[in-house]
Amino acid sequence: MSDECLIAKIVYLSLQQKEVTQQMIADELKMSQQSVSRKLKELEERNLVRRSLSKEGEIIRVTENGEKLLEDCLSMMRATIISSHVLEIRGRATSGLGEGRIFLSMPYYMESFKKFLGFEPYPGTLNLVIYDRISLENRLVLDISKAINIPEHKEENRVLGAVRAFPASVNDLKPAAVVFPLRSVHPKSVIEVISPYHLRKELNIKDGDEVVIQAYA
């Protein structure tokens, strides 16, 4: 078992129990206490765990160095997972009908995007027309990929439709997201992108300019 996995297991057990003993770790991992003891000694020598004696036996605690090792490992895993699910979509900027501005000015959507995506979007979408086969295929993959779902919302006189969203970058600029309102009238070849930035101004985008989207599915 790797050092990171053992440290993660100690952290997991500590969330369930006030104190983690060597025997608890051995039972959880189905390993002999002697094997666990040798491994913990190695980790202690590297200042990744701290061991102390109590009435219950030897108490194991993760040190700051151990937490840092685990955080670095998790960051690397997260980056690997995200990078392995990046879908690149190329399109040309096109002017919309202004519906995006209305859509993003509604408090429900503004608050929902801030809650689920971590940013409050600029009131307007960047619309792109996909023009190549690979980009269109990647766009269609998003239809069957797990998305961040903004649920439908009922108000007194209307129903605000659900939205599927994917975190993204726009010409390497983050944060941003590709959004698919479930009631959209756009064909599959048109996508809408939101960001806290006014993307046209921030990236100097004009109608007809090529834009590269990387969507994280």
Protein Blocks (a to p, Z undefined) as FASTA:
>chain_A
ZZklmmmmmmmmmmmpmbdcfklmmmmnopafklmmmmmmmmmmnopaccdddfklpcdd
ddfklmmmmmmmmmmmmmmmmmmmcccddddddddehlmmmmmmpmklmmmmmmmnopac
dedddddddfbfklmmmmmmmmmpccddddddddfkbccdddddddddeehiacdddddd
fkbcbdfkbccdddfbdfklmnopaehiacdddddZZ
